[in-house]
Amino acid sequence: MRWTWAGLLALVTVAGCKSVGPYQRDPNDEDALSSNVPVIRSPAQDRCAALGKASVRGGCDDALYLASEYTRRLSVGDEVCLEGGFGEEPGAACKARAAVIDTGTNRVKLEVRSARPDSRWFKSEMRHAWYEEGALVDLYLAERGY
């Protein structure tokens, strides 16, 4: 019987220490076993570098600078448009709205607040995710066709 309890304790300990992968524990949630928040990583190569020496590279570099500045200035309470105008004030064209609920080094935690039925975020309302700044910059560039 003692070995059964020791084995069960070892199993629970290992399960609790398991690396979660692309998730980060939510420090605001007391239940550490069910509070994993996905982390959206930056792409390995930015879109402007992939263009090489194409004629649109100058415009892409300008958009990259604007996106980087916009993303770095996001703070808790700011509303952002995730689809249909990321980087602009959420307006009528915005298909999915989110709010910044936390910030960290090179990361922004967003909560999807509302999404239209034709949005890819429609089934993601009230979900949280950490986005690296590079991932948000990539979203900005993708919406502008780079």
N, C-alpha and C positions, 0 to 999 in steps of 0.2 A: 504494500500500500504506500509506503514511504517513497518508493521509486516512481510510482504513478504520479504522486503530487510533485515530485522533483522534476519529472519530465514535463508535466503540464506547466509548471512555473517557467521552465526553460523555454518552452514553446511560446508562451505569452510574452516573455522578455524579448525573444528574437523577433516576434511579430511586431512588437512596439518599437523596436529599433530599426526596422527595415527601412531602407532607402526608398523613397516614394517616387523618384524619377523626376519628371518635369512638374512637380508640385512643390508647394511650400506650405508649411504649417501656418495656420491663421493664428497669430498671437492673441487676437481678441476673443477667440472662442475657447471655452474651458474644456470642451471635449476634443482632445487631441487626436483621437482615433478617427473621427469622421469630419474633420475640419480642413481637409486639404483644398487649397486654392490653386488652380492651374497657373503656371508661369508660361507666358507666350514669349519665346526667345526671339532675339534679333536674327535676321538672315545672315548667313555666313559672308555673303558679299552684297554690298548695297547695289541698288538698281543703276545708279549713275556709273559706277565702275564697270558694270556689265555692258554699258553702251560703247565703251572704248573711246575712239576719237570721232564718233559720229557728230553730225552738225547739231543735233539736239542736246549734246552733252552740256553746253553752257547753260541752257534753260534748266536742265536737270540739276546741275550744281547749285543754281540759284534756289530752286525749289527745295533741295536738300538742306541748304542753309536756313531757309524760312521754317521748314519742318522741325529742324533741330532746335531752333529758338522757341518755337511754339510749344514743343514737347517739354523742354526744360523749364518753361514758365508755368506749367500746369500746377495747380495747388488744390488742396482739399476744398471741396465745395464747387469747383468749376464744373460746368456742364460742357460736354463735348458731343459732337456728332460722329458716330462711328461709321455711318454709311450715307453717302450723298452730301458730302461737304466737310470731311474731317479737316480741321484747321480753321474753320470758320465758325461764327456764332450759329448755334443750332436754329435753323429757320424752317420754313415750310417745305423746303426740298429735302430736309433731313429724314431719312428712313428709320434710323435707329439712334436714340439718344442714350447717353451714359453720363454718370457723374463720377468725379474723382473722389474716392473715399479714403485714400491713404497714399502716401508717397514714401519712397525710400531711395537709396543710392542707385541710380540708373534704372529705377522702376517706378511705375505708376499703377495703383490698384483702381480698377474701374468696376462700376456696377452698372449693368444695362438696366435702364429705367423704363424705357418704352421702345417698341419697335412695331412698324407697320407689318401687315400680313405678307407683303411682297418683299420684305427684308430677309436677308440671310440670318439675322439676329432674332427673328420672331420667336423662336422657341427658347431663347436665352434670357428672357426678362428676369430681373432680380438676381442674376448670377454674378459672381465676383471673379476677377482674374487679374493677376499681376502681368503687366506688359513692360518689357524692357523698352527703353527709349528708342532703340533702333527698330523695334517692331512697329511702334507708332509712326516713326519716320517713314518706314516702308509702306505703311497704310496710306500716308499722305501722298507719297510718290505714285502709288498704284492708282489712287483716285484721280490723279492728274495725267494718267496715261503713260508714265515712264516705266 
